[in-house]
Amino acid sequence: MSTERDMLEIIPTHIRALKGYVPGKTIDEVVLTYKPSRISKLASNENRWGFAPGVPKAVGKAMQVANNYPSALANNLRAKLAAKLSCEQEQLVIGAGSESLLGLFCRTFFGPEDEIITVSATFVGLNIQAHIHQIPVVQIPLKSDYRFDIGAIAASINERTRAVYIANPNNPTGTIITKEELGMLMRYLPEEVILILDEAYFEFARENPLYPDSLPIVNQKNTAAHPNTLILRTFSKAYGLASFRVGYALGPAQLIKTLWKTKNTFEPSGISEAAAISALEDDHFLTKSILQTRKARQDLEAFLAHHDIPHVPSSANFVMLLAPDETQALHITESLLRLGIIVRQLSPFGIPNGIRITVGLEEEMEHLKQALKSSWSTS
Ligand SMILES: Cc1ncc(COP(=O)(O)O)c(C=O)c1O
């Protein structure tokens, strides 16, 4: 019989070296370990206001045909999205969450001889997918204000560069790349380099007058646009459907057509497609969720400023706090956990002294504020 060591040897070295995504702690884990009297789950940038009330009915209806495979092209959802985004249906591909679409981009467009440029602290899903496909990732340091250094990104473009990945707003910093910065970046980008704009949190940022509207970039009639741009969006955040796993990519029809060939055929499920369509039809919930998120974020930022807790101004549904060092960030995270507040310490994201906190319901924010008053001062 093979020993465990023999078994490991059949796994490619780069996969053995992979660290893998470490998700935030679940409520069950925290209850079991710390037995707090209440829990506020603020670690995963989920929507604390739930989802549109029509979703359960739409899901129930889709359940009745769950014995059948779903529509492989998700045409109903694509038609709705195309109408909403004023684009062609052929410019859209639907996936099981935007993370899965990032994996799809990696396995379809890039190889080990290429390079993807991004920043030192961004969504780890990109690094994991690139690592799996052995695509080197060049990580440009963020500026001292945790914003993207467009000049340095532009300067690092070389003949191996096949893509530049920009999460806008960025996770975990909550910062944005502005209209002006995006324009500058596009001026430096050779045509054949794919610009991936990951806009998982765009609904929360679009109120900001500096935030760029990326849709004209992929408009097929816009000859000034960067032709190789892929916009990535998700139903997991503002729409509150994280568990359904639905995301989409919008880009030039030719690139999108290729992705349809390489994606897993029946993802996402018909139930998830129905949930997303129902969510798209409810502008009232979306607006409410955006406004409540903004209010909670502004309120939290005012609290942090008042208590001299260093943080980075955010345009998303989370705020990054900055402890003096990694040891103290770990210590604060642990003491918040003991009080039932689940937050994200950011060593895995490349900011060891950072703590990312999702904004949430009034009672959760109150719970957090009380806990921060004691945890931060004793750190
Ligand atoms: C920037 C960014 N992109 C993509 C994702 C993945 O989202 P999804 O649930 O659509 O896979 C996340 C999730 O946190 C994210 O922060």
The ligand as a Gaussian input file, in Angstrom:
#p B3LYP/6-31G(d) Opt

LIG

0 1
 C      -12.497000      41.818000      -5.425000
 C      -13.254000      40.533000      -5.365000
 N      -13.439000      39.851000      -6.486000
 C      -14.121000      38.698000      -6.513000
 C      -14.648000      38.170000      -5.351000
 C      -15.368000      36.848000      -5.434000
 O      -16.722000      37.016000      -5.410000
 P      -17.703000      35.855000      -5.857000
 O      -18.548000      35.573000      -4.675000
 O      -18.487000      36.414000      -7.020000
 O      -16.878000      34.677000      -6.279000
 C      -14.477000      38.828000      -4.147000
 C      -15.020000      38.268000      -2.908000
 O      -14.829000      38.677000      -1.826000
 C      -13.751000      40.041000      -4.157000
 O      -13.527000      40.718000      -3.032000

